[in-house]
Amino acid sequence: MTDEAEKPQLRPSQQLAALLGLPEPEFTEDQERAFQDWMERGETTLRETNARLQERHAA
């Protein structure tokens, strides 16, 4: 087993904080909800864009 396999998996925010030597940021429930809403809007936009591109290429 390698050392990499033994390390706990860190979230990207934890990795960035560790690289910068800073504590991981803590978010309020409202901030977390706003982030999740933003991510969902982005995913919806991406799906819509992909669908339009597929339709365009299928024609």
Summary of the structure (lengths in Angstrom):
residues: 59
radius of gyration: 18.5
end to end distance: 51.4
largest distance: 52.1
contacts: 91
relative contact order: 0.07
helix: 73%
strand: 0%
